[in-house]
């Protein structure tokens, strides 16, 4: 199933573009799911082949909290805690992001052919997409799977010690979270999932495009198209409007020449008003049908032991600059920092038996050199 994640600068019209894309595909005969907090559901629900799913962070938080409280009732009773009731719960910061992640998981489980997901503005969207991997890493560090076997000994230890031991619910809860996060991460990492970036041509558009390309590349996500939204008519007799149009089209030209824009630059007109319904959205449909994106280039390991005695890990970071790049080896991970983005990347198995001996950045290709550790590599005759 194809999944398109739509994001962009705040106020650039990403919700409108997401809705227009979903509507166009439904009218072309596909079964489409649109996931959005902000779109008006009723007018679109009436369109054949189109269903709208609206994440509800408050309801989602209450449901998940009460379920966790019910599963933890024995431990809470032991501590003398007073349980919460549904009516007194209010959502906590972060609830919106988790509700959106669950919607992503649900979108991949339906019987539709295409899911269009209206993400938050660009910085928040990149943080949300990185969240499953980050949280799974924290769970593995705090509750290592190899130690969970010890939970079978806790009832016996509790009897011998005469005091309660940590409850099994902690590991069971961590296991459920791990399974849910893994399901979401599988959706984000799938080759049929890609990101569509919505921009209104202006002074910050090119910088936003470069930042988006870099942040997405660090997460291994494909940018399938850039949408230049709300373009003013090219010809106008009004001097004031003609000046605005000329300025906007200069920024549009900068977008066209800013490098790889994901293979496609869609240009959508300004309607002169806010879109009011399906017929207005039809005027903003993309120029071409949705297709499966080109695969993201793998971070390949090049074996140069015979020539130079090293292995080279090629990490694609388009638009990265040396001054904003740092990397640190920590155990079996490489901590990559690129501008405002950071990711802990697990090392491929072969590189875990090596030491980092250098790195260089060549036209968006970060080349990290690893020298095999003689004590860990098998001897060859």
N, C-alpha and C positions, 0 to 999 in steps of 0.2 A: 504494500500500500504506500502511496506517495504522501509525504507530509511536507508542507511548506510553512515555515516559521517566518512571520512578517514582523519586522521591527523597523526602527528609524529614529530620527531626531524627534523630540517632543514637539507636537503641533504640525508635523509634516504630512499628516493624513494617513498614517499606517492603518488605522481601523477601517477607513473608507476603502483603501486599496485591498485590504484583506477581504472585506465584504464583496467588493466588485469582482475580485478573482474567484471567490467561491460561487457567486451567482453566475458568472460566465461559464464556469465549468459545469454547473448543474444544468443550465440551459443547453449545453452541448451534449447532454445525455448521460453525464456521470453522476454517481451517487457521492454526494459531498457533505462533509461535516465542517461547519465553521465554529471555531472555539473563540469566544470573545466575551469580555466583561461589559463592553461598552456599546456594542451594536444593538439596534432595536430588533428584538427577536421576531415579533409578530409578522411584520411585512415580509420577511425573508422565509419564515417557516411555511408560508403559503405557496412558495415556489416548489414545483415538483423536483424531487431529487435532492433537495437541500434541507439539512437539519442544523439547528443552531444549539450549541451547548454553551451555557454561561456559567463559568466558575463562580461559586458562592463562598468566598473565604470565611465569612462568619459562621455559616452553617457547617462548612467543612471542619472548621476548628472545633466547634462544639461536638460534632459527631466523633471525631478522632479522640478528643480529650476524654469524653465520657466512656468510650470503648477502652482506652488505656486505664482509666480509673477503675472500671469494672474488672479488668484482668489483674489489676494490682490490689484488689480489695483486701486480700489476706495480709500483705505487707503493710498497707495503710492502717488496717485495724490494729496490727501489732504496735504501730507507732502512735496510736490514738488519734489519728487524723480524722477530721470531719469532712466527708465527701461533699463535692459540689453538686448542685442541681443545675439542670439545663438552663433555667430562666436566669440564673445569676452569672453565667459565663459570658465574657466579652473577649473578642479575639485579641491575640497578642501580636506584636510586630513580627513579621515573617510569615504570617498566616496566608497572605496573598500569594507569596511565592510557592508555598507548599500546595495550595489549592491549584495553582497553575500546573505544577509538576504532575499532580494526580490527573488533571485533565489531559495532559500529554499522554500519560499511560492509558487512560480510557479511550483516547482518540485512536490509538493503535489497535484496540481490541474490537472495534466495531466492524460492521459489514459494508462500510463505504469504501470507495476507491481512492478518495482524496480527502485529506484533512488540511484545512487552512487554519493556522493558529495565530491569533492576534496577540503578539507579545508586548510587554511594556516597552518604553523608550530604550534606546540602544544600550546605554551603560548598565541599566538594570537587567535588560534581556541577557546580556553576556554573563552577568553574575548568576542569573537563574539557571542558564544552561550549564554552567560549571558546577552548580551546587551538588548534583547527585554524586559525581566523582569525589568531590571534596568531603562530603559527609561519609561516604563509604570508607574513605581513607581514615577518618577520625574513628569510626567504629572499629576498624581492624586494629588500630593502635591501642584503643582503650579496652577493647574486649577481644583479644586475639582468638581466632577460632580454635587453635590447638589447645587452649586452656579451658574450653567449654566442657571437655570431657570430665573435668573435675567436679562438675555440678552433681554427678551421681553420688559423690562421697558426702555431700553436705548433710543429708538427713542423719547419717551415722555420726558425723562430727558434731552435729548439734546435740545428739543424745549424750555423747561422751563429755562435751564441754558444759552441757547444761544451759546453754544460751542459744538463741536462734542464730542461724547462719544466713548469709545473703541468699535471697530467694531465687528460685529458678526463673521467675518471671523476667528478671533482668536480661538473661540470655535469650529467652524466648522473644522478648520485645525487640532486642537488638537484631535477632534473626528475621523478624518480620520487617523491620525497617530496612535491613540489608536487601531483602527480596524485593521490596517496593522500589528502593532506589536503583537496584540493578535493572528492574524492568523499565524505569524511566530512562536510565542511561542507555539502554539498548535502543530505545526509540531515537534518542538524540544522535547516537553514533551510527544509526542505520544508513546505508548508502543511498536509500531513497528519501532521506530527510535532508532538506537544504534550507537556507535562509534567504529571504528577499528583503532588500534594504530600500526603504522609502525616504527620499530626500526632497526638499524644496530647494532648487538651485539658489544659492546665496553665498555669502562670504565664508560660512563654516562648512559648506557641503563637502568640499574636497578633503578637508581635514577629518571630517566624520567618516568618509569613505575609507581613507587610509587606516584610521583607527579600527574600523569595523573589520576590514580585511585582516589586519594583524591579530585582533582578538579572536576572530573565528578560526584563523589558521592555527593559533596556539591550541585551540580546542579540537582541531581536526574536522571542522565543519565547512561545508561547501557554500559559497555565495553564488546562487544561480542567476540572480538578476539584480540590477539597481533600477529603481523607479524614480524618475524625475517628475515630481508631481506639481500640479497647479501652474502649468506653463501659460503665460499670458499670450494673447494673439500676436503674431510676428509683425503685423502691420496695423497701425492706428494713426488717425489724423490728430488725435489729442496729444499735444507735446508732452504733457505730464505722464500719460500712460506710455507713450513711446519711449520716454526715458527709462521708466521702470522696466519695460520689456527689453530694451537694449542691455541694461545691467544684468537682468536675469539670464539672458541668452549668452552673455560673456561667461557667467558662472557655469552654464550648461556646457559650453565649449571646454571649459576647464575639466569638467567631469568626464567628458569624452576622451580627453587626452591624459587623464590621471593615471593611466596604466590599465591593468586588468580590472574590469568592472563586473567580473563574474560572467563574461561572455555575452551579456545582453544589457542594453540600456533602453528601458521603456520610457516613453515620454507621454504624459497624460495632461490633458488640457485643464485649465481653470474654467469651471462652469459659470463663474460670476455669482455663485451662490453656494450655500452648503447643500450637498446632495440630500434630497428629500424622500427618496424611496427607490424601489427597484429599477424604475426606468432611468432615473438619474445615474444609478450605479452602473447600468448597462453602458452608459456613455464613457465610463472609466475602466472598461474591461481591458486587460492586457492585449497587446497586438497579436500574440501567438499563444497557442494552447500550452498548457503545462506539460513539461516533459521531464524525464528522469535526468538529474544533473550529471555532469561529468564527475567521475570519482575523484576524491581528494588524493593527492599524491601521498604515497606512503612515506613515512620517515625511515628511509632505507639505511641499512648498515653495509658499508663498502669494505670489503676485505682487502687491505693493502699491506698485509704482513710480509709478503715476499718482497715487495718493492721498498716499503718504508718501515716495516715492522710495527704497523699500527692498524687498527680498525677505525673507520671514519663513520660517524653517525650524521646523516644529512637530515636536518630539521628545517622544513620550509616555513619561513617567516617573512612573507612579502611586505615590503615597506619598512622593515626594521632598520634601525640605525645603531651603529656600534656604541655610541655614547649612552643609549638607553637600554643596553642589553647586559645582563649578568647571568651567570650560572654557577651553581654550587652543587657538588656531589655530596649527598648524604645517604650513606648506606646503599641501598639498591634503588635509589631515586635520584633524579636530577631536578633541582629546583631552578626553574627558568623564570626570569623576570624580564619582561619586555615592555618598557614604558610603564603604564599603569596596570599591566596585566601580569599575572603570576600563575604558574601551574607546577605542581609536583608530578613529574613524569616518571613512571616506573621504567627502569632500564631493561632493554632486551636481555634475554638470558646470557648471551655470549659476552655482553659488556659488563655484566656483574663480576666477571673474573678479571677485570682490567682496571687500570688507574687512568684518570683523566690527565692528559699531558699537553693539552692545548686546544684552542678553538679559534675559528675565524669566520667572518661573515662576508659572503661573496654574493652580491645581487640577490639578497633575500634568502640565501641558502646558508644556514648556520651549520658549519662543519666542525663537529666535536671529535677530537682525536683521542683514542683510547689505546694504551699500551698493555698488552697481555701481561698478567702477573705470572712469572715463571713458576711460582709455587702452586698456582691453581690450574694452569693449563697442562694438558698431558704432554709428555715428552715425545718428540718425534725423532726418528733416526736419520 
